[in-house]
Amino acid sequence: MRGGLRVEIAGTTSAPMAQVKSASKSDPNYKVVAENRRARFDYAIEEDLECGIILEGSEVKSLRGGGANIAESYAAVEDGELWLVNSYIAPYKQAKSFQHAERRRRKLLISRKQLADLWNATQRKGMTLVPLVLYFNHRGMAKIKIGVAKGKKLHDKRETAAKRDWSRQKSRLMKDHG
């Protein structure tokens, strides 16, 4: 039993989703390295999927130290493969001669069916593939969550900001007047 979470496979009961998330966050291997907060503001995200990422050794060491940025990056389907373009992983100081390129293209790992669906969404429907979160999962493997998104117009962004401001005001009023 790892992380205090028990799931019955034979029976019909399993742990609720909230327990699974809290168990994975209390796991010492689970760590969010970089988050693209701006993506949820700029894009309407319709679905998201978890992808593996091929990294070099110095990149993994640098990520464990927390030096990454995915805010200006995107994912693209090219030649039957999924690539993460323009993501930044800081150089690892101890890797003298085995240093990695900071903004190189990194290959993402997904199934062929998912790749076909992503190609369909980007080429036919005009969607964009936006990286949302780069993290280490409970097994210590580097993963990235990609969102299939459509760009928001300026009035949609204003509407999102207005809703967020109203919810903040509403929570303040409820807090003050109980």
Secondary structure as the mmCIF struct_conf table of DSSP 4:
data_model
#
loop_
_struct_conf.conf_type_id
_struct_conf.id
_struct_conf.beg_label_comp_id
_struct_conf.beg_label_asym_id
_struct_conf.beg_label_seq_id
_struct_conf.end_label_comp_id
_struct_conf.end_label_asym_id
_struct_conf.end_label_seq_id
TURN_TY1_P TURN_TY1_P1 GLY A 3 GLY A 4
BEND BEND1 ILE A 9 THR A 12
HELX_RH_AL_P HELX_RH_AL_P1 MET A 17 SER A 26
BEND BEND2 ASP A 27 ASP A 27
TURN_TY1_P TURN_TY1_P2 PRO A 28 ASN A 29
STRN STRN1 LYS A 31 GLU A 35
TURN_TY1_P TURN_TY1_P3 ARG A 37 ARG A 37
HELX_RH_AL_P HELX_RH_AL_P2 ARG A 38 ASP A 42
STRN STRN2 TYR A 43 ILE A 53
HELX_RH_AL_P HELX_RH_AL_P3 GLY A 57 GLY A 65
TURN_TY1_P TURN_TY1_P4 GLY A 66 GLY A 66
STRN STRN3 ALA A 68 ASN A 69
TURN_TY1_P TURN_TY1_P5 ALA A 71 GLU A 72
STRN STRN4 TYR A 74 GLU A 78
TURN_TY1_P TURN_TY1_P6 ASP A 79 GLY A 80
STRN STRN5 GLU A 81 VAL A 85
BEND BEND3 ASN A 86 ASN A 86
STRN STRN6 TYR A 88 ILE A 89
HELX_LH_PP_P HELX_LH_PP_P1 ALA A 90 TYR A 92
TURN_TY1_P TURN_TY1_P7 LYS A 93 GLN A 94
BEND BEND4 LYS A 96 PHE A 98
HELX_LH_PP_P HELX_LH_PP_P2 GLN A 99 ALA A 101
TURN_TY1_P TURN_TY1_P8 GLU A 102 ARG A 103
STRN STRN7 ARG A 106 LEU A 109
HELX_RH_AL_P HELX_RH_AL_P4 ARG A 112 GLN A 123
TURN_TY1_P TURN_TY1_P9 ARG A 124 ARG A 124
BEND BEND5 LYS A 125 LYS A 125
STRN STRN8 THR A 128 PHE A 136
TURN_TY1_P TURN_TY1_P10 HIS A 138 ARG A 139
BEND BEND6 GLY A 140 GLY A 140
STRN STRN9 ALA A 142 GLY A 151
HELX_LH_PP_P HELX_LH_PP_P3 LYS A 152 LYS A 153
HELX_RH_AL_P HELX_RH_AL_P5 LEU A 154 HIS A 177
#
